[in-house]
Amino acid sequence: MNSQTYNQAVLELARAGLADLTASAQAKKAQRTAAQESHFLCNWMVEALKEKRFSKLVANDLTAWIRMARSQGAGAELKRLLERIVHQYESVENSHVELGTALNAMIAELTQLEWLVFTDTEINTKLKLDADGQSSLVIDVKEFTQHIQDNQLIKPINLYVRADEQLLTQVALSHGLLISLGNKKTSLIKHHKTYQVYPKNQLPALCQLLV
């Protein structure tokens, strides 16, 4: 039995949810409101979780989305959430780009956008970067030099970023990279969040999604 990766599991879930939503709407031959779509998908997720229809890798996601839908109703935008997941994970699913090359291309673009970019500093304690409001990206020099071999990413790399999160996500995706959710608590650079890129884009949890 082949074990799924997280990417495969979350993509399977998102595709199935959208397909079942479409099939249900076609069967009833009626246009659904956003509230009705969210209600359908919330119930669908409850059943999927109860029946263990999908991998345990996405059980926590389902639980969180169900909770979100119950508290926010149509505001949870479950259909849009699943569409975003499909878009981002499909865009990298069949990509043959070497992720070391992709990361360097992303850095080059951010430099062109006048970000402050540092990849030559050893980071082993909390640091402060005086960027004067300028967007910035810092990568530990050891990670940058040792976690990329033959243009391939062989170990995860931490990106310490202070910038518009959606812009970072968009630029990363345009180069074939998924990034993790930003985390302020783990950042070693003051006022920055830690994001991670993983070999083969195989993050252990849901990536940062575009709005």
mmCIF file of the C-alpha atoms, coordinates in Angstrom:
data_MODEL
# 
_entry.id   MODEL 
# 
loop_
_atom_site.group_PDB 
_atom_site.id 
_atom_site.type_symbol 
_atom_site.label_atom_id 
_atom_site.label_alt_id 
_atom_site.label_comp_id 
_atom_site.label_asym_id 
_atom_site.label_entity_id 
_atom_site.label_seq_id 
_atom_site.pdbx_PDB_ins_code 
_atom_site.Cartn_x 
_atom_site.Cartn_y 
_atom_site.Cartn_z 
_atom_site.occupancy 
_atom_site.B_iso_or_equiv 
_atom_site.pdbx_formal_charge 
_atom_site.auth_seq_id 
_atom_site.auth_comp_id 
_atom_site.auth_asym_id 
_atom_site.auth_atom_id 
_atom_site.pdbx_PDB_model_num 
ATOM 1   C CA . MET A 1 1   ? 0.000   0.000  0.000   1.00 0.00 ? 1   MET A CA 1 
ATOM 2   C CA . ASN A 1 2   ? 1.399   3.352  -1.061  1.00 0.00 ? 2   ASN A CA 1 
ATOM 3   C CA . SER A 1 3   ? 1.251   5.973  1.660   1.00 0.00 ? 3   SER A CA 1 
ATOM 4   C CA . GLN A 1 4   ? 0.096   9.376  0.515   1.00 0.00 ? 4   GLN A CA 1 
ATOM 5   C CA . THR A 1 5   ? 2.052   12.547 0.976   1.00 0.00 ? 5   THR A CA 1 
ATOM 6   C CA . TYR A 1 6   ? 0.292   15.483 2.613   1.00 0.00 ? 6   TYR A CA 1 
ATOM 7   C CA . ASN A 1 7   ? 0.155   17.219 -0.784  1.00 0.00 ? 7   ASN A CA 1 
ATOM 8   C CA . GLN A 1 8   ? -1.618  14.262 -2.383  1.00 0.00 ? 8   GLN A CA 1 
ATOM 9   C CA . ALA A 1 9   ? -4.039  13.927 0.537   1.00 0.00 ? 9   ALA A CA 1 
ATOM 10  C CA . VAL A 1 10  ? -5.108  17.585 0.682   1.00 0.00 ? 10  VAL A CA 1 
ATOM 11  C CA . LEU A 1 11  ? -5.431  17.793 -3.108  1.00 0.00 ? 11  LEU A CA 1 
ATOM 12  C CA . GLU A 1 12  ? -7.574  14.639 -3.190  1.00 0.00 ? 12  GLU A CA 1 
ATOM 13  C CA . LEU A 1 13  ? -9.809  16.088 -0.475  1.00 0.00 ? 13  LEU A CA 1 
ATOM 14  C CA . ALA A 1 14  ? -10.202 19.466 -2.195  1.00 0.00 ? 14  ALA A CA 1 
ATOM 15  C CA . ARG A 1 15  ? -10.952 17.939 -5.596  1.00 0.00 ? 15  ARG A CA 1 
ATOM 16  C CA . ALA A 1 16  ? -13.499 15.538 -4.105  1.00 0.00 ? 16  ALA A CA 1 
ATOM 17  C CA . GLY A 1 17  ? -15.268 18.292 -2.184  1.00 0.00 ? 17  GLY A CA 1 
ATOM 18  C CA . LEU A 1 18  ? -15.626 20.495 -5.246  1.00 0.00 ? 18  LEU A CA 1 
ATOM 19  C CA . ALA A 1 19  ? -16.730 17.555 -7.424  1.00 0.00 ? 19  ALA A CA 1 
ATOM 20  C CA . ASP A 1 20  ? -19.411 16.489 -4.929  1.00 0.00 ? 20  ASP A CA 1 
ATOM 21  C CA . LEU A 1 21  ? -20.602 20.085 -4.569  1.00 0.00 ? 21  LEU A CA 1 
ATOM 22  C CA . THR A 1 22  ? -20.965 20.375 -8.348  1.00 0.00 ? 22  THR A CA 1 
ATOM 23  C CA . ALA A 1 23  ? -22.717 16.998 -8.626  1.00 0.00 ? 23  ALA A CA 1 
ATOM 24  C CA . SER A 1 24  ? -25.168 17.938 -5.884  1.00 0.00 ? 24  SER A CA 1 
ATOM 25  C CA . ALA A 1 25  ? -26.001 21.259 -7.552  1.00 0.00 ? 25  ALA A CA 1 
ATOM 26  C CA . GLN A 1 26  ? -26.540 19.546 -10.906 1.00 0.00 ? 26  GLN A CA 1 
ATOM 27  C CA . ALA A 1 27  ? -28.809 16.937 -9.337  1.00 0.00 ? 27  ALA A CA 1 
ATOM 28  C CA . LYS A 1 28  ? -30.996 19.643 -7.802  1.00 0.00 ? 28  LYS A CA 1 
ATOM 29  C CA . LYS A 1 29  ? -30.775 21.799 -10.956 1.00 0.00 ? 29  LYS A CA 1 
ATOM 30  C CA . ALA A 1 30  ? -30.632 24.947 -8.873  1.00 0.00 ? 30  ALA A CA 1 
ATOM 31  C CA . GLN A 1 31  ? -28.107 27.691 -8.323  1.00 0.00 ? 31  GLN A CA 1 
ATOM 32  C CA . ARG A 1 32  ? -26.826 27.615 -4.772  1.00 0.00 ? 32  ARG A CA 1 
ATOM 33  C CA . THR A 1 33  ? -26.125 30.674 -2.669  1.00 0.00 ? 33  THR A CA 1 
ATOM 34  C CA . ALA A 1 34  ? -22.747 31.022 -0.964  1.00 0.00 ? 34  ALA A CA 1 
ATOM 35  C CA . ALA A 1 35  ? -24.414 30.174 2.360   1.00 0.00 ? 35  ALA A CA 1 
ATOM 36  C CA . GLN A 1 36  ? -25.929 26.990 0.903   1.00 0.00 ? 36  GLN A CA 1 
ATOM 37  C CA . GLU A 1 37  ? -22.595 25.966 -0.611  1.00 0.00 ? 37  GLU A CA 1 
ATOM 38  C CA . SER A 1 38  ? -20.833 26.485 2.683   1.00 0.00 ? 38  SER A CA 1 
ATOM 39  C CA . HIS A 1 39  ? -23.548 24.535 4.518   1.00 0.00 ? 39  HIS A CA 1 
ATOM 40  C CA . PHE A 1 40  ? -23.248 21.648 2.040   1.00 0.00 ? 40  PHE A CA 1 
ATOM 41  C CA . LEU A 1 41  ? -19.467 21.535 2.314   1.00 0.00 ? 41  LEU A CA 1 
ATOM 42  C CA . CYS A 1 42  ? -19.521 21.747 6.100   1.00 0.00 ? 42  CYS A CA 1 
ATOM 43  C CA . ASN A 1 43  ? -21.857 18.735 6.264   1.00 0.00 ? 43  ASN A CA 1 
ATOM 44  C CA . TRP A 1 44  ? -19.760 16.987 3.613   1.00 0.00 ? 44  TRP A CA 1 
ATOM 45  C CA . MET A 1 45  ? -16.621 17.510 5.703   1.00 0.00 ? 45  MET A CA 1 
ATOM 46  C CA . VAL A 1 46  ? -18.351 16.244 8.855   1.00 0.00 ? 46  VAL A CA 1 
ATOM 47  C CA . GLU A 1 47  ? -19.314 13.044 7.029   1.00 0.00 ? 47  GLU A CA 1 
ATOM 48  C CA . ALA A 1 48  ? -15.870 12.686 5.456   1.00 0.00 ? 48  ALA A CA 1 
ATOM 49  C CA . LEU A 1 49  ? -14.247 12.979 8.884   1.00 0.00 ? 49  LEU A CA 1 
ATOM 50  C CA . LYS A 1 50  ? -16.710 10.561 10.484  1.00 0.00 ? 50  LYS A CA 1 
ATOM 51  C CA . GLU A 1 51  ? -16.261 7.986  7.712   1.00 0.00 ? 51  GLU A CA 1 
ATOM 52  C CA . LYS A 1 52  ? -12.474 8.485  7.607   1.00 0.00 ? 52  LYS A CA 1 
ATOM 53  C CA . ARG A 1 53  ? -12.823 8.989  3.859   1.00 0.00 ? 53  ARG A CA 1 
ATOM 54  C CA . PHE A 1 54  ? -9.464  10.720 3.570   1.00 0.00 ? 54  PHE A CA 1 
ATOM 55  C CA . SER A 1 55  ? -5.973  10.299 4.967   1.00 0.00 ? 55  SER A CA 1 
ATOM 56  C CA . LYS A 1 56  ? -5.282  11.019 8.644   1.00 0.00 ? 56  LYS A CA 1 
ATOM 57  C CA . LEU A 1 57  ? -2.857  13.654 7.324   1.00 0.00 ? 57  LEU A CA 1 
ATOM 58  C CA . VAL A 1 58  ? -5.795  16.005 6.646   1.00 0.00 ? 58  VAL A CA 1 
ATOM 59  C CA . ALA A 1 59  ? -7.950  15.148 9.691   1.00 0.00 ? 59  ALA A CA 1 
ATOM 60  C CA . ASN A 1 60  ? -6.812  18.248 11.584  1.00 0.00 ? 60  ASN A CA 1 
ATOM 61  C CA . ASP A 1 61  ? -7.557  20.419 8.547   1.00 0.00 ? 61  ASP A CA 1 
ATOM 62  C CA . LEU A 1 62  ? -11.075 19.015 8.290   1.00 0.00 ? 62  LEU A CA 1 
ATOM 63  C CA . THR A 1 63  ? -11.667 19.593 11.999  1.00 0.00 ? 63  THR A CA 1 
ATOM 64  C CA . ALA A 1 64  ? -10.471 23.203 11.746  1.00 0.00 ? 64  ALA A CA 1 
ATOM 65  C CA . TRP A 1 65  ? -12.544 23.933 8.639   1.00 0.00 ? 65  TRP A CA 1 
ATOM 66  C CA . ILE A 1 66  ? -15.691 22.443 10.184  1.00 0.00 ? 66  ILE A CA 1 
ATOM 67  C CA . ARG A 1 67  ? -15.194 24.605 13.284  1.00 0.00 ? 67  ARG A CA 1 
ATOM 68  C CA . MET A 1 68  ? -14.609 27.650 11.074  1.00 0.00 ? 68  MET A CA 1 
ATOM 69  C CA . ALA A 1 69  ? -17.748 26.975 9.018   1.00 0.00 ? 69  ALA A CA 1 
ATOM 70  C CA . ARG A 1 70  ? -19.883 26.516 12.114  1.00 0.00 ? 70  ARG A CA 1 
ATOM 71  C CA . SER A 1 71  ? -18.745 29.835 13.551  1.00 0.00 ? 71  SER A CA 1 
ATOM 72  C CA . GLN A 1 72  ? -18.577 31.888 10.347  1.00 0.00 ? 72  GLN A CA 1 
ATOM 73  C CA . GLY A 1 73  ? -21.215 30.311 8.104   1.00 0.00 ? 73  GLY A CA 1 
ATOM 74  C CA . ALA A 1 74  ? -20.876 31.536 4.531   1.00 0.00 ? 74  ALA A CA 1 
ATOM 75  C CA . GLY A 1 75  ? -18.006 33.749 5.695   1.00 0.00 ? 75  GLY A CA 1 
ATOM 76  C CA . ALA A 1 76  ? -15.839 30.638 5.940   1.00 0.00 ? 76  ALA A CA 1 
ATOM 77  C CA . GLU A 1 77  ? -15.893 30.502 2.124   1.00 0.00 ? 77  GLU A CA 1 
ATOM 78  C CA . LEU A 1 78  ? -15.234 26.756 2.062   1.00 0.00 ? 78  LEU A CA 1 
ATOM 79  C CA . LYS A 1 79  ? -15.698 26.487 -1.704  1.00 0.00 ? 79  LYS A CA 1 
ATOM 80  C CA . ARG A 1 80  ? -13.148 29.234 -2.300  1.00 0.00 ? 80  ARG A CA 1 
ATOM 81  C CA . LEU A 1 81  ? -10.798 27.575 0.201   1.00 0.00 ? 81  LEU A CA 1 
ATOM 82  C CA . LEU A 1 82  ? -10.905 24.288 -1.713  1.00 0.00 ? 82  LEU A CA 1 
ATOM 83  C CA . GLU A 1 83  ? -10.467 26.102 -5.031  1.00 0.00 ? 83  GLU A CA 1 
ATOM 84  C CA . ARG A 1 84  ? -7.366  27.864 -3.700  1.00 0.00 ? 84  ARG A CA 1 
ATOM 85  C CA . ILE A 1 85  ? -5.914  24.563 -2.517  1.00 0.00 ? 85  ILE A CA 1 
ATOM 86  C CA . VAL A 1 86  ? -6.493  22.941 -5.917  1.00 0.00 ? 86  VAL A CA 1 
ATOM 87  C CA . HIS A 1 87  ? -4.965  25.904 -7.744  1.00 0.00 ? 87  HIS A CA 1 
ATOM 88  C CA . GLN A 1 88  ? -1.770  26.013 -5.698  1.00 0.00 ? 88  GLN A CA 1 
ATOM 89  C CA . TYR A 1 89  ? -1.125  22.318 -5.274  1.00 0.00 ? 89  TYR A CA 1 
ATOM 90  C CA . GLU A 1 90  ? -1.938  21.505 -8.906  1.00 0.00 ? 90  GLU A CA 1 
ATOM 91  C CA . SER A 1 91  ? 0.395   24.249 -10.086 1.00 0.00 ? 91  SER A CA 1 
ATOM 92  C CA . VAL A 1 92  ? 3.368   22.531 -8.444  1.00 0.00 ? 92  VAL A CA 1 
ATOM 93  C CA . GLU A 1 93  ? 2.161   18.923 -8.749  1.00 0.00 ? 93  GLU A CA 1 
ATOM 94  C CA . ASN A 1 94  ? 3.656   18.279 -12.173 1.00 0.00 ? 94  ASN A CA 1 
ATOM 95  C CA . SER A 1 95  ? 6.410   20.870 -11.992 1.00 0.00 ? 95  SER A CA 1 
ATOM 96  C CA . HIS A 1 96  ? 9.895   19.679 -12.821 1.00 0.00 ? 96  HIS A CA 1 
ATOM 97  C CA . VAL A 1 97  ? 11.598  22.866 -11.671 1.00 0.00 ? 97  VAL A CA 1 
ATOM 98  C CA . GLU A 1 98  ? 14.649  22.335 -9.466  1.00 0.00 ? 98  GLU A CA 1 
ATOM 99  C CA . LEU A 1 99  ? 13.737  24.023 -6.203  1.00 0.00 ? 99  LEU A CA 1 
ATOM 100 C CA . GLY A 1 100 ? 17.241  25.318 -5.517  1.00 0.00 ? 100 GLY A CA 1 
ATOM 101 C CA . THR A 1 101 ? 17.061  27.108 -8.859  1.00 0.00 ? 101 THR A CA 1 
ATOM 102 C CA . ALA A 1 102 ? 13.515  28.250 -8.052  1.00 0.00 ? 102 ALA A CA 1 
ATOM 103 C CA . LEU A 1 103 ? 14.569  29.741 -4.717  1.00 0.00 ? 103 LEU A CA 1 
ATOM 104 C CA . ASN A 1 104 ? 17.424  31.643 -6.326  1.00 0.00 ? 104 ASN A CA 1 
ATOM 105 C CA . ALA A 1 105 ? 15.056  32.946 -9.015  1.00 0.00 ? 105 ALA A CA 1 
ATOM 106 C CA . MET A 1 106 ? 12.616  34.078 -6.331  1.00 0.00 ? 106 MET A CA 1 
ATOM 107 C CA . ILE A 1 107 ? 15.418  35.872 -4.487  1.00 0.00 ? 107 ILE A CA 1 
ATOM 108 C CA . ALA A 1 108 ? 16.456  37.591 -7.714  1.00 0.00 ? 108 ALA A CA 1 
ATOM 109 C CA . GLU A 1 109 ? 12.899  38.813 -8.303  1.00 0.00 ? 109 GLU A CA 1 
ATOM 110 C CA . LEU A 1 110 ? 12.530  40.092 -4.748  1.00 0.00 ? 110 LEU A CA 1 
ATOM 111 C CA . THR A 1 111 ? 15.843  41.932 -5.115  1.00 0.00 ? 111 THR A CA 1 
ATOM 112 C CA . GLN A 1 112 ? 14.481  43.546 -8.288  1.00 0.00 ? 112 GLN A CA 1 
ATOM 113 C CA . LEU A 1 113 ? 11.422  44.569 -6.286  1.00 0.00 ? 113 LEU A CA 1 
ATOM 114 C CA . GLU A 1 114 ? 13.873  46.384 -3.969  1.00 0.00 ? 114 GLU A CA 1 
ATOM 115 C CA . TRP A 1 115 ? 13.593  44.046 -1.035  1.00 0.00 ? 115 TRP A CA 1 
ATOM 116 C CA . LEU A 1 116 ? 16.517  43.846 1.354   1.00 0.00 ? 116 LEU A CA 1 
ATOM 117 C CA . VAL A 1 117 ? 17.870  40.306 0.895   1.00 0.00 ? 117 VAL A CA 1 
ATOM 118 C CA . PHE A 1 118 ? 20.575  38.706 3.056   1.00 0.00 ? 118 PHE A CA 1 
ATOM 119 C CA . THR A 1 119 ? 21.896  35.181 2.493   1.00 0.00 ? 119 THR A CA 1 
ATOM 120 C CA . ASP A 1 120 ? 25.418  35.636 3.882   1.00 0.00 ? 120 ASP A CA 1 
ATOM 121 C CA . THR A 1 121 ? 24.742  35.889 7.634   1.00 0.00 ? 121 THR A CA 1 
ATOM 122 C CA . GLU A 1 122 ? 24.965  33.112 10.199  1.00 0.00 ? 122 GLU A CA 1 
ATOM 123 C CA . ILE A 1 123 ? 21.830  33.172 12.325  1.00 0.00 ? 123 ILE A CA 1 
ATOM 124 C CA . ASN A 1 124 ? 22.123  31.401 15.660  1.00 0.00 ? 124 ASN A CA 1 
ATOM 125 C CA . THR A 1 125 ? 20.656  34.001 17.984  1.00 0.00 ? 125 THR A CA 1 
ATOM 126 C CA . LYS A 1 126 ? 17.914  36.633 17.888  1.00 0.00 ? 126 LYS A CA 1 
ATOM 127 C CA . LEU A 1 127 ? 18.858  39.473 15.538  1.00 0.00 ? 127 LEU A CA 1 
ATOM 128 C CA . LYS A 1 128 ? 17.355  42.801 14.595  1.00 0.00 ? 128 LYS A CA 1 
ATOM 129 C CA . LEU A 1 129 ? 17.344  44.187 11.070  1.00 0.00 ? 129 LEU A CA 1 
ATOM 130 C CA . ASP A 1 130 ? 16.970  47.928 10.617  1.00 0.00 ? 130 ASP A CA 1 
ATOM 131 C CA . ALA A 1 131 ? 15.060  47.900 7.331   1.00 0.00 ? 131 ALA A CA 1 
ATOM 132 C CA . ASP A 1 132 ? 13.300  51.245 7.798   1.00 0.00 ? 132 ASP A CA 1 
ATOM 133 C CA . GLY A 1 133 ? 10.002  49.730 6.632   1.00 0.00 ? 133 GLY A CA 1 
ATOM 134 C CA . GLN A 1 134 ? 11.510  48.077 3.563   1.00 0.00 ? 134 GLN A CA 1 
ATOM 135 C CA . SER A 1 135 ? 10.434  44.514 2.782   1.00 0.00 ? 135 SER A CA 1 
ATOM 136 C CA . SER A 1 136 ? 13.142  42.054 3.736   1.00 0.00 ? 136 SER A CA 1 
ATOM 137 C CA . LEU A 1 137 ? 14.194  38.412 3.459   1.00 0.00 ? 137 LEU A CA 1 
ATOM 138 C CA . VAL A 1 138 ? 16.958  36.795 5.495   1.00 0.00 ? 138 VAL A CA 1 
ATOM 139 C CA . ILE A 1 139 ? 18.281  33.233 5.068   1.00 0.00 ? 139 ILE A CA 1 
ATOM 140 C CA . ASP A 1 140 ? 20.955  31.682 7.243   1.00 0.00 ? 140 ASP A CA 1 
ATOM 141 C CA . VAL A 1 141 ? 24.169  31.308 5.237   1.00 0.00 ? 141 VAL A CA 1 
ATOM 142 C CA . LYS A 1 142 ? 24.711  27.689 6.339   1.00 0.00 ? 142 LYS A CA 1 
ATOM 143 C CA . GLU A 1 143 ? 21.230  26.679 5.247   1.00 0.00 ? 143 GLU A CA 1 
ATOM 144 C CA . PHE A 1 144 ? 21.554  28.578 1.987   1.00 0.00 ? 144 PHE A CA 1 
ATOM 145 C CA . THR A 1 145 ? 24.860  26.942 1.092   1.00 0.00 ? 145 THR A CA 1 
ATOM 146 C CA . GLN A 1 146 ? 24.375  23.474 2.579   1.00 0.00 ? 146 GLN A CA 1 
ATOM 147 C CA . HIS A 1 147 ? 20.676  22.731 1.960   1.00 0.00 ? 147 HIS A CA 1 
ATOM 148 C CA . ILE A 1 148 ? 20.947  23.179 -1.800  1.00 0.00 ? 148 ILE A CA 1 
ATOM 149 C CA . GLN A 1 149 ? 22.959  20.703 -3.853  1.00 0.00 ? 149 GLN A CA 1 
ATOM 150 C CA . ASP A 1 150 ? 23.082  20.490 -7.657  1.00 0.00 ? 150 ASP A CA 1 
ATOM 151 C CA . ASN A 1 151 ? 20.258  23.062 -7.766  1.00 0.00 ? 151 ASN A CA 1 
ATOM 152 C CA . GLN A 1 152 ? 18.036  20.775 -5.683  1.00 0.00 ? 152 GLN A CA 1 
ATOM 153 C CA . LEU A 1 153 ? 16.672  21.547 -2.247  1.00 0.00 ? 153 LEU A CA 1 
ATOM 154 C CA . ILE A 1 154 ? 17.820  18.648 -0.046  1.00 0.00 ? 154 ILE A CA 1 
ATOM 155 C CA . LYS A 1 155 ? 16.704  19.972 3.367   1.00 0.00 ? 155 LYS A CA 1 
ATOM 156 C CA . PRO A 1 156 ? 14.104  22.557 4.480   1.00 0.00 ? 156 PRO A CA 1 
ATOM 157 C CA . ILE A 1 157 ? 15.194  26.186 4.473   1.00 0.00 ? 157 ILE A CA 1 
ATOM 158 C CA . ASN A 1 158 ? 13.881  28.880 6.815   1.00 0.00 ? 158 ASN A CA 1 
ATOM 159 C CA . LEU A 1 159 ? 12.945  32.208 5.245   1.00 0.00 ? 159 LEU A CA 1 
ATOM 160 C CA . TYR A 1 160 ? 12.780  35.111 7.697   1.00 0.00 ? 160 TYR A CA 1 
ATOM 161 C CA . VAL A 1 161 ? 10.486  37.632 6.050   1.00 0.00 ? 161 VAL A CA 1 
ATOM 162 C CA . ARG A 1 162 ? 8.990   40.999 6.835   1.00 0.00 ? 162 ARG A CA 1 
ATOM 163 C CA . ALA A 1 163 ? 6.688   41.902 3.956   1.00 0.00 ? 163 ALA A CA 1 
ATOM 164 C CA . ASP A 1 164 ? 3.226   41.564 2.503   1.00 0.00 ? 164 ASP A CA 1 
ATOM 165 C CA . GLU A 1 165 ? 2.422   37.874 2.980   1.00 0.00 ? 165 GLU A CA 1 
ATOM 166 C CA . GLN A 1 166 ? 0.322   37.609 -0.159  1.00 0.00 ? 166 GLN A CA 1 
ATOM 167 C CA . LEU A 1 167 ? 3.038   39.130 -2.328  1.00 0.00 ? 167 LEU A CA 1 
ATOM 168 C CA . LEU A 1 168 ? 5.579   36.678 -0.914  1.00 0.00 ? 168 LEU A CA 1 
ATOM 169 C CA . THR A 1 169 ? 3.206   33.761 -1.568  1.00 0.00 ? 169 THR A CA 1 
ATOM 170 C CA . GLN A 1 170 ? 2.477   34.920 -5.118  1.00 0.00 ? 170 GLN A CA 1 
ATOM 171 C CA . VAL A 1 171 ? 6.133   35.396 -6.038  1.00 0.00 ? 171 VAL A CA 1 
ATOM 172 C CA . ALA A 1 172 ? 7.076   32.037 -4.508  1.00 0.00 ? 172 ALA A CA 1 
ATOM 173 C CA . LEU A 1 173 ? 4.286   30.248 -6.387  1.00 0.00 ? 173 LEU A CA 1 
ATOM 174 C CA . SER A 1 174 ? 5.240   31.920 -9.663  1.00 0.00 ? 174 SER A CA 1 
ATOM 175 C CA . HIS A 1 175 ? 8.609   30.192 -9.316  1.00 0.00 ? 175 HIS A CA 1 
ATOM 176 C CA . GLY A 1 176 ? 7.059   26.837 -8.395  1.00 0.00 ? 176 GLY A CA 1 
ATOM 177 C CA . LEU A 1 177 ? 7.492   27.067 -4.608  1.00 0.00 ? 177 LEU A CA 1 
ATOM 178 C CA . LEU A 1 178 ? 5.000   26.404 -1.832  1.00 0.00 ? 178 LEU A CA 1 
ATOM 179 C CA . ILE A 1 179 ? 5.777   28.145 1.452   1.00 0.00 ? 179 ILE A CA 1 
ATOM 180 C CA . SER A 1 180 ? 4.606   27.234 4.932   1.00 0.00 ? 180 SER A CA 1 
ATOM 181 C CA . LEU A 1 181 ? 2.396   29.422 7.074   1.00 0.00 ? 181 LEU A CA 1 
ATOM 182 C CA . GLY A 1 182 ? 4.300   32.278 8.652   1.00 0.00 ? 182 GLY A CA 1 
ATOM 183 C CA . ASN A 1 183 ? 5.297   31.902 12.301  1.00 0.00 ? 183 ASN A CA 1 
ATOM 184 C CA . LYS A 1 184 ? 6.326   34.873 14.450  1.00 0.00 ? 184 LYS A CA 1 
ATOM 185 C CA . LYS A 1 185 ? 7.225   32.787 17.492  1.00 0.00 ? 185 LYS A CA 1 
ATOM 186 C CA . THR A 1 186 ? 9.975   30.782 15.774  1.00 0.00 ? 186 THR A CA 1 
ATOM 187 C CA . SER A 1 187 ? 11.587  33.729 14.005  1.00 0.00 ? 187 SER A CA 1 
ATOM 188 C CA . LEU A 1 188 ? 15.153  34.642 14.961  1.00 0.00 ? 188 LEU A CA 1 
ATOM 189 C CA . ILE A 1 189 ? 14.844  38.040 13.269  1.00 0.00 ? 189 ILE A CA 1 
ATOM 190 C CA . LYS A 1 190 ? 12.851  40.674 15.146  1.00 0.00 ? 190 LYS A CA 1 
ATOM 191 C CA . HIS A 1 191 ? 9.612   41.778 13.418  1.00 0.00 ? 191 HIS A CA 1 
ATOM 192 C CA . HIS A 1 192 ? 9.982   38.983 10.855  1.00 0.00 ? 192 HIS A CA 1 
ATOM 193 C CA . LYS A 1 193 ? 8.008   35.754 10.426  1.00 0.00 ? 193 LYS A CA 1 
ATOM 194 C CA . THR A 1 194 ? 9.557   32.376 9.693   1.00 0.00 ? 194 THR A CA 1 
ATOM 195 C CA . TYR A 1 195 ? 8.376   30.670 6.509   1.00 0.00 ? 195 TYR A CA 1 
ATOM 196 C CA . GLN A 1 196 ? 9.779   27.390 5.249   1.00 0.00 ? 196 GLN A CA 1 
ATOM 197 C CA . VAL A 1 197 ? 10.353  25.780 1.874   1.00 0.00 ? 197 VAL A CA 1 
ATOM 198 C CA . TYR A 1 198 ? 10.712  22.003 1.726   1.00 0.00 ? 198 TYR A CA 1 
ATOM 199 C CA . PRO A 1 199 ? 12.357  19.559 -0.686  1.00 0.00 ? 199 PRO A CA 1 
ATOM 200 C CA . LYS A 1 200 ? 9.960   18.639 -3.513  1.00 0.00 ? 200 LYS A CA 1 
ATOM 201 C CA . ASN A 1 201 ? 7.451   21.111 -2.005  1.00 0.00 ? 201 ASN A CA 1 
ATOM 202 C CA . GLN A 1 202 ? 6.440   18.415 0.486   1.00 0.00 ? 202 GLN A CA 1 
ATOM 203 C CA . LEU A 1 203 ? 5.386   20.586 3.415   1.00 0.00 ? 203 LEU A CA 1 
ATOM 204 C CA . PRO A 1 204 ? 4.019   18.588 6.371   1.00 0.00 ? 204 PRO A CA 1 
ATOM 205 C CA . ALA A 1 205 ? 0.934   20.840 6.634   1.00 0.00 ? 205 ALA A CA 1 
ATOM 206 C CA . LEU A 1 206 ? -1.165  23.235 4.567   1.00 0.00 ? 206 LEU A CA 1 
ATOM 207 C CA . CYS A 1 207 ? 0.850   25.835 2.704   1.00 0.00 ? 207 CYS A CA 1 
ATOM 208 C CA . GLN A 1 208 ? 0.289   29.593 2.841   1.00 0.00 ? 208 GLN A CA 1 
ATOM 209 C CA . LEU A 1 209 ? -2.657  30.161 0.508   1.00 0.00 ? 209 LEU A CA 1 
ATOM 210 C CA . LEU A 1 210 ? -3.336  33.030 -1.821  1.00 0.00 ? 210 LEU A CA 1 
ATOM 211 C CA . VAL A 1 211 ? -6.507  34.949 -1.048  1.00 0.00 ? 211 VAL A CA 1 
# 
